[in-house]
């Protein structure tokens, strides 16, 4: 009928596996945030070295984003995802040996994990645009962000238990093995397009170039057989000028970057904060660090459902995104500003008070999943994976700077108040830019060779 199209059973399987992949990527990323405490004690790291180890992940992630976003847009996202997951899992397994070999080896291993994890969200954006009806994409992406938060929660629950048994290397062994288990399901159960058979073609990309599943460059591709020249020609044929001239894309990038500053600082420094300010042991620190992500996982899902309902009820898409992003930017700003004020005397009164503010900050920030997190599907569902790669380059650099800058602030001023104040300022800049600059109007009008397909 004329109602909202239903997702197929296979779509639920594919999107479910995508979300599970997101959860595993968070686990492998967060392993270091917990293990850095015993690791740095054992190996004698300063706060600046700890900041470097934490932020180098983002450097690798940033460098790899555009190449991997392009690769999954032009070839088979199924197999690009598989290569990425296998690579970061292998490097996670190798991390303890790298740490024992020396800081440069550890930095190289963590940069490699970051680079391989850059495949995750751009590829999932592409799968969502191909498999999920437009009216249900906010909640599909919100589920992804909830799973990313859930991976963080699981890491903060499990890793300290392993570390307290005196075996921090086991954290990397246990978490690194999960990607290979996931791959055993991904290979037989996933495919690039809803109407392609799982066995079609060596790279599963038989449908690329067909009328209802056109390649990003609107030229027929032959997957791996096309060769490097074909890939370069396809990349050049992409509408780069339209991308970089899109105000809405820049607004989403600004909100994303601001969110990453606050979130990355929290991801990397929360266990250290509770340990150093309140003298809590690692298990207690991780418990207090865990609560904000539980809030974020819940609110991300709620925001996606609420946004889809508003859209189905006929509310303008631009207004829906701005409401969600307003909550996701100005809510955390308020909480970070409060933490900065409360931390002026060296603490926030009690670990419970500090935890409550972190919970509120990350919880309210979860609304961003239906703000900037879903914006790229509005602008161009077809290119959403590639656009996510472009916005994430700026966002990841900002996040890495935030993590490193926090280490420098703590080494030079020992002021958590200043660290929280800079995070609050970044949320403000991103929130204002998005409110003034975002529009959910499609970048490519109907009839354009780059317009979204009508089937989904």
C-alpha positions as CSV (number, residue, x, y, z in Angstrom):
1,X,0.0,0.0,0.0
2,X,1.0,3.6,0.5
3,X,2.5,3.1,4.0
4,X,6.1,2.9,5.1
5,X,7.9,0.0,3.3
6,X,8.9,-2.8,5.6
7,X,12.4,-4.1,6.1
8,X,12.9,-7.7,5.0
9,X,14.2,-10.4,7.2
10,X,17.5,-10.4,5.4
11,X,17.8,-6.6,5.9
12,X,17.5,-7.1,9.7
13,X,20.3,-9.8,9.5
14,X,22.6,-7.5,7.5
15,X,22.0,-4.4,9.6
16,X,22.2,-6.5,12.8
17,X,25.6,-7.8,11.7
18,X,26.6,-4.2,10.9
19,X,25.7,-3.1,14.4
20,X,27.5,-6.0,16.0
21,X,30.6,-4.9,14.0
22,X,30.2,-1.4,15.5
23,X,30.1,-2.9,18.9
24,X,33.3,-4.9,18.4
25,X,35.0,-1.9,17.0
26,X,34.2,0.0,20.2
27,X,35.4,-2.9,22.3
28,X,38.8,-3.0,20.5
29,X,39.1,0.8,20.6
30,X,38.3,1.0,24.4
31,X,40.6,-1.8,25.3
32,X,43.5,0.7,25.5
33,X,41.6,3.3,27.6
34,X,41.4,0.7,30.5
35,X,44.7,-1.1,29.9
36,X,46.6,2.2,29.6
37,X,46.5,2.5,33.5
38,X,48.4,-0.7,34.4
39,X,50.4,-0.6,31.1
40,X,51.7,2.9,31.8
41,X,52.5,2.0,35.4
42,X,54.4,-1.1,34.3
43,X,56.3,0.8,31.5
44,X,56.6,4.2,33.2
45,X,54.6,6.4,30.8
46,X,54.0,10.1,31.4
47,X,50.6,11.7,30.9
48,X,51.9,13.1,27.6
49,X,52.9,9.6,26.4
50,X,49.5,8.3,27.6
51,X,47.8,11.1,25.6
52,X,49.9,10.1,22.5
53,X,49.0,6.4,22.8
54,X,45.3,7.3,23.1
55,X,45.3,9.9,20.3
56,X,47.3,8.0,17.8
57,X,44.3,5.8,17.2
58,X,42.5,8.9,15.8
59,X,45.5,9.8,13.6
60,X,45.4,6.3,11.9
61,X,41.6,6.5,11.7
62,X,41.7,10.0,10.0
63,X,44.4,9.1,7.5
64,X,42.5,5.9,6.4
65,X,39.0,7.5,6.3
66,X,38.8,8.8,2.8
67,X,40.6,5.9,1.1
68,X,38.4,3.4,2.8
69,X,35.2,5.4,2.3
70,X,36.1,5.6,-1.4
71,X,37.0,1.9,-1.6
72,X,33.6,0.8,-0.1
73,X,31.7,3.2,-2.4
74,X,33.5,2.0,-5.5
75,X,34.0,-1.7,-4.8
76,X,32.2,-4.2,-2.5
77,X,31.4,-2.8,0.9
78,X,30.9,-6.4,2.2
79,X,34.5,-7.3,1.5
80,X,36.0,-3.9,2.3
81,X,34.4,-4.3,5.8
82,X,35.7,-7.9,6.1
83,X,39.3,-6.7,5.4
84,X,39.0,-3.9,7.9
85,X,37.7,-6.0,10.7
86,X,40.3,-8.7,10.1
87,X,43.1,-6.2,10.1
88,X,42.1,-4.4,13.3
89,X,41.5,-7.7,15.1
90,X,45.0,-8.9,14.1
91,X,46.6,-5.7,15.3
92,X,44.6,-5.7,18.6
93,X,46.0,-9.3,19.2
94,X,49.5,-7.9,18.5
95,X,49.2,-4.9,20.8
96,X,50.8,-6.4,24.0
97,X,53.9,-7.6,22.0
98,X,54.1,-4.1,20.5
99,X,54.0,-2.4,23.9
100,X,56.8,-4.6,25.2
101,X,58.9,-3.8,22.1
102,X,58.7,-0.1,22.8
103,X,56.6,3.1,22.5
104,X,57.1,3.5,18.6
105,X,55.8,-0.1,18.1
106,X,52.8,0.5,20.3
107,X,52.0,3.8,18.5
108,X,52.2,2.0,15.1
109,X,49.9,-0.8,16.3
110,X,47.3,1.6,17.7
111,X,47.5,3.7,14.5
112,X,46.9,0.6,12.5
113,X,43.9,-0.4,14.6
114,X,42.5,3.2,14.1
115,X,43.1,3.0,10.3
116,X,41.3,-0.3,10.0
117,X,38.4,0.8,12.1
118,X,37.9,3.7,9.8
119,X,36.0,1.3,7.5
120,X,33.2,0.7,10.0
121,X,30.7,3.6,10.0
122,X,31.1,4.7,6.3
123,X,30.4,1.2,5.2
124,X,27.4,0.9,7.6
125,X,26.0,4.2,6.3
126,X,26.1,2.6,2.8
127,X,24.4,-0.6,3.9
128,X,21.7,1.5,5.7
129,X,21.0,3.5,2.5
130,X,20.7,0.3,0.5
131,X,18.8,-1.9,2.9
132,X,16.6,0.4,5.1
133,X,13.6,2.4,3.9
134,X,14.1,6.2,4.2
135,X,11.5,6.6,6.9
136,X,13.3,4.1,9.2
137,X,16.9,5.3,8.7
138,X,17.1,7.5,11.8
139,X,16.4,4.5,14.1
140,X,18.7,2.2,12.1
141,X,21.6,4.7,12.6
142,X,20.5,5.3,16.2
143,X,20.8,1.6,16.8
144,X,24.3,1.7,15.3
145,X,25.3,4.5,17.7
146,X,23.7,2.6,20.6
147,X,25.8,-0.4,19.7
148,X,28.9,1.7,19.5
149,X,28.1,2.9,23.1
150,X,27.3,-0.6,24.2
151,X,30.7,-1.8,23.0
152,X,32.2,0.9,25.3
153,X,30.1,-0.3,28.2
154,X,31.1,-3.9,27.7
155,X,34.8,-2.9,27.5
156,X,34.5,-0.9,30.8
157,X,32.7,-3.9,32.5
158,X,35.0,-6.7,31.2
159,X,38.5,-5.1,30.8
160,X,38.9,-4.1,34.5
161,X,38.0,-7.5,35.7
162,X,40.8,-9.0,33.5
163,X,43.3,-6.3,34.5
164,X,42.7,-6.8,38.2
165,X,43.7,-10.4,37.8
166,X,47.1,-9.0,36.8
167,X,46.8,-9.8,33.1
168,X,46.3,-6.7,31.0
169,X,47.6,-8.3,27.8
170,X,44.6,-10.7,28.0
171,X,42.3,-7.8,27.3
172,X,43.7,-7.4,23.8
173,X,43.8,-11.2,23.2
174,X,40.1,-11.6,24.2
175,X,38.8,-8.5,22.4
176,X,40.9,-9.1,19.3
177,X,39.5,-12.5,18.7
178,X,35.9,-11.3,18.5
179,X,36.3,-9.9,15.0
180,X,37.3,-13.3,13.6
181,X,34.2,-14.8,15.2
182,X,32.0,-12.1,13.6
183,X,33.6,-12.7,10.2
184,X,32.4,-16.3,10.3
185,X,28.8,-15.0,10.1
186,X,29.4,-12.0,7.9
187,X,30.8,-13.8,4.9
188,X,27.9,-16.2,4.4
189,X,25.0,-14.0,5.6
190,X,25.7,-10.5,4.1
191,X,25.6,-9.1,0.6
192,X,26.0,-5.7,-1.0
193,X,22.5,-5.2,-2.3
194,X,19.1,-6.6,-1.3
195,X,18.4,-8.1,-4.8
196,X,21.9,-9.7,-5.3
197,X,22.5,-13.3,-4.5
198,X,25.2,-13.8,-1.8
199,X,27.3,-15.7,-4.2
200,X,27.2,-13.2,-7.1
201,X,30.6,-12.3,-8.3
202,X,34.0,-12.6,-6.7
203,X,33.4,-9.3,-4.7
204,X,29.7,-9.6,-4.4
205,X,29.2,-6.5,-6.5
206,X,27.3,-7.8,-9.5
207,X,24.5,-5.3,-9.0
208,X,26.9,-2.3,-9.2
209,X,26.1,-0.4,-12.4
210,X,22.6,-1.7,-12.7
211,X,19.7,0.8,-13.2
212,X,18.4,0.5,-9.6
213,X,21.7,0.2,-7.9
214,X,24.0,2.5,-9.8
215,X,27.6,2.9,-9.0
216,X,28.6,6.1,-7.3
217,X,30.1,7.5,-10.4
218,X,27.2,6.5,-12.6
219,X,29.5,4.5,-14.8
220,X,29.5,0.7,-15.0
221,X,32.1,-0.9,-12.7
222,X,33.5,-4.4,-12.8
223,X,34.6,-4.6,-9.2
224,X,38.1,-6.0,-8.9
225,X,38.2,-6.7,-12.6
226,X,38.0,-3.0,-13.4
227,X,41.5,-2.4,-12.2
228,X,43.1,0.7,-10.8
229,X,42.5,2.9,-13.8
230,X,38.8,2.2,-13.6
231,X,38.8,3.0,-9.9
232,X,40.6,6.3,-10.4
233,X,38.2,7.2,-13.3
234,X,35.2,6.4,-11.1
235,X,36.7,8.5,-8.2
236,X,37.3,11.4,-10.5
237,X,33.7,11.2,-11.8
238,X,32.3,11.7,-8.3
239,X,30.6,15.1,-7.8
240,X,33.3,16.6,-5.5
241,X,32.4,20.2,-6.2
242,X,28.8,19.5,-5.1
243,X,30.0,17.8,-1.9
244,X,32.4,20.6,-0.9
245,X,29.9,23.4,-1.8
246,X,27.1,21.9,0.4
247,X,26.4,24.2,3.5
248,X,24.5,21.4,5.2
249,X,27.5,19.1,4.9
250,X,29.8,21.6,6.5
251,X,27.2,22.2,9.3
252,X,27.0,18.4,10.0
253,X,30.8,18.3,10.0
254,X,31.0,21.1,12.6
255,X,28.5,19.4,14.9
256,X,30.3,16.0,14.4
257,X,33.7,17.5,15.1
258,X,32.5,19.3,18.3
259,X,30.8,16.0,19.5
260,X,34.1,14.1,18.9
261,X,36.1,16.6,21.0
262,X,33.9,16.0,24.0
263,X,33.3,12.3,23.4
264,X,37.0,11.4,22.7
265,X,38.2,13.3,25.8
266,X,35.6,11.3,27.8
267,X,36.5,8.0,26.2
268,X,40.2,8.4,26.7
269,X,40.4,10.2,30.1
270,X,37.4,9.2,32.2
271,X,39.1,6.2,34.0
272,X,42.2,8.4,34.6
273,X,40.0,11.2,35.9
274,X,38.2,9.1,38.5
275,X,41.5,7.4,39.4
276,X,43.5,10.6,39.9
277,X,40.9,13.0,41.3
278,X,39.1,10.6,43.6
279,X,41.7,7.9,44.2
280,X,39.4,5.2,42.9
281,X,40.8,1.9,41.8
282,X,40.5,0.7,38.2
283,X,37.3,-1.2,38.7
284,X,35.6,1.7,40.5
285,X,36.9,4.2,38.0
286,X,35.6,2.0,35.1
287,X,32.2,1.7,36.8
288,X,31.8,5.4,37.0
289,X,33.1,5.8,33.5
290,X,30.6,3.2,32.3
291,X,27.4,4.9,33.4
292,X,27.5,7.8,30.8
293,X,27.7,5.3,27.9
294,X,24.8,3.4,29.2
295,X,22.8,6.7,29.1
296,X,24.2,7.4,25.6
297,X,23.2,3.9,24.3
298,X,19.6,4.4,25.6
299,X,19.1,8.0,24.5
300,X,20.6,7.3,21.0
301,X,17.9,4.7,20.4
302,X,15.2,6.9,21.8
303,X,16.3,9.8,19.6
304,X,16.2,7.7,16.5
305,X,12.7,6.5,17.2
306,X,11.5,10.0,18.1
307,X,13.0,11.5,15.0
308,X,11.4,8.9,12.7
309,X,8.0,9.5,14.3
310,X,8.3,13.2,13.8
311,X,9.2,12.7,10.1
312,X,6.3,10.2,9.6
313,X,4.0,12.7,11.2
314,X,5.0,15.2,8.6
315,X,7.4,17.5,10.4
316,X,10.0,19.2,8.2
317,X,13.3,17.1,8.2
318,X,15.5,20.2,8.7
319,X,13.5,21.1,11.9
320,X,13.7,17.5,13.2
321,X,17.5,17.4,12.7
322,X,18.0,20.8,14.4
323,X,15.9,19.9,17.4
324,X,17.8,16.7,17.9
325,X,21.2,18.3,17.3
326,X,20.3,21.2,19.7
327,X,19.7,18.7,22.5
328,X,22.9,16.8,21.4
329,X,25.1,19.9,21.5
330,X,23.8,22.3,24.1
331,X,22.9,19.6,26.7
332,X,26.6,18.4,26.9
333,X,27.8,22.0,26.8
334,X,25.8,22.8,30.0
335,X,27.2,19.6,31.7
336,X,30.8,20.2,30.7
337,X,30.6,23.8,31.9
338,X,29.2,22.6,35.2
339,X,32.1,20.1,35.5
340,X,34.6,22.9,34.8
341,X,33.1,25.1,37.5
342,X,32.9,22.2,40.1
343,X,36.5,21.1,39.2
344,X,38.1,24.4,40.0
345,X,39.1,23.2,43.5
346,X,40.5,20.0,42.1
347,X,37.3,17.8,42.2
348,X,33.6,17.9,41.5
349,X,32.5,17.4,45.1
350,X,32.1,13.7,44.9
351,X,32.5,10.9,42.3
352,X,28.7,10.6,42.3
353,X,28.3,14.3,41.4
354,X,30.9,14.1,38.7
355,X,29.4,10.9,37.3
356,X,25.9,12.4,37.2
357,X,27.2,15.3,35.1
358,X,29.1,12.9,32.7
359,X,25.9,10.7,32.5
360,X,23.8,13.8,31.6
361,X,26.5,15.0,29.1
362,X,26.8,11.7,27.1
363,X,23.1,10.9,27.5
364,X,22.0,14.2,26.0
365,X,24.7,13.9,23.4
366,X,23.1,10.7,22.3
367,X,20.4,12.9,20.6
368,X,23.1,13.7,18.0
369,X,22.5,10.2,16.5
370,X,19.3,11.6,15.0
371,X,21.0,15.0,14.3
372,X,24.3,15.1,12.5
373,X,24.4,11.2,12.7
374,X,21.4,11.0,10.3
375,X,22.1,14.2,8.3
376,X,24.1,12.5,5.6
377,X,21.1,10.2,4.7
378,X,19.1,13.4,4.1
379,X,21.7,15.1,2.0
380,X,22.5,12.0,-0.1
381,X,21.6,8.5,1.0
382,X,23.5,7.1,-2.0
383,X,26.8,8.8,-1.1
384,X,26.2,8.7,2.7
385,X,29.2,6.4,3.3
386,X,31.6,8.6,1.4
387,X,30.2,11.8,2.9
388,X,30.6,10.2,6.4
389,X,34.3,9.6,5.5
390,X,34.7,13.3,4.5
391,X,33.0,14.7,7.6
392,X,34.9,12.2,9.9
393,X,38.3,13.4,8.7
394,X,37.7,16.8,10.3
395,X,35.9,15.2,13.3
396,X,38.7,12.7,14.0
397,X,41.4,15.4,13.8
398,X,39.4,17.5,16.2
399,X,39.0,14.5,18.6
400,X,42.7,13.6,18.4
401,X,43.6,17.2,19.2
402,X,41.2,17.2,22.1
403,X,42.6,14.0,23.6
404,X,46.3,15.1,23.2
405,X,45.5,18.7,24.4
406,X,43.9,17.2,27.5
407,X,47.2,15.3,28.3
408,X,49.2,18.5,27.8
409,X,46.8,20.6,30.0
410,X,47.1,18.0,32.8
411,X,50.9,17.8,32.5
412,X,51.3,21.6,32.5
413,X,48.5,23.0,34.6
414,X,47.0,19.9,36.4
415,X,43.6,21.5,35.7
416,X,40.7,19.3,34.9
417,X,38.6,22.4,35.0
418,X,40.4,23.8,32.0
419,X,40.1,20.5,30.1
420,X,36.3,20.5,30.7
421,X,35.9,24.2,29.7
422,X,37.6,23.6,26.3
423,X,35.2,20.6,25.7
424,X,32.2,22.8,26.6
425,X,33.4,25.5,24.2
426,X,33.7,23.0,21.3
427,X,30.1,21.8,21.9
428,X,28.9,25.4,21.6
429,X,30.7,26.1,18.4
430,X,29.3,22.9,16.8
431,X,25.8,23.5,18.0
432,X,25.6,27.1,16.7
433,X,27.1,26.2,13.3
434,X,24.6,23.4,12.8
435,X,21.6,25.5,13.9
436,X,22.6,28.3,11.5
437,X,23.8,26.2,8.5
438,X,22.0,22.9,8.2
439,X,19.4,22.0,5.6
440,X,17.9,18.5,5.0
441,X,17.2,19.3,1.4
442,X,18.7,16.6,-0.9
443,X,21.9,17.7,-2.5
444,X,20.9,16.2,-5.8
445,X,17.4,16.8,-7.3
446,X,15.4,14.1,-8.9
447,X,16.6,13.4,-12.4
448,X,20.2,14.1,-11.5
449,X,22.5,11.1,-12.3
450,X,23.6,11.4,-8.7
451,X,20.1,11.4,-7.1
452,X,19.1,8.8,-4.7
453,X,17.3,5.7,-6.0
454,X,13.6,5.7,-5.4
455,X,13.3,2.0,-4.6
456,X,14.4,2.3,-0.9
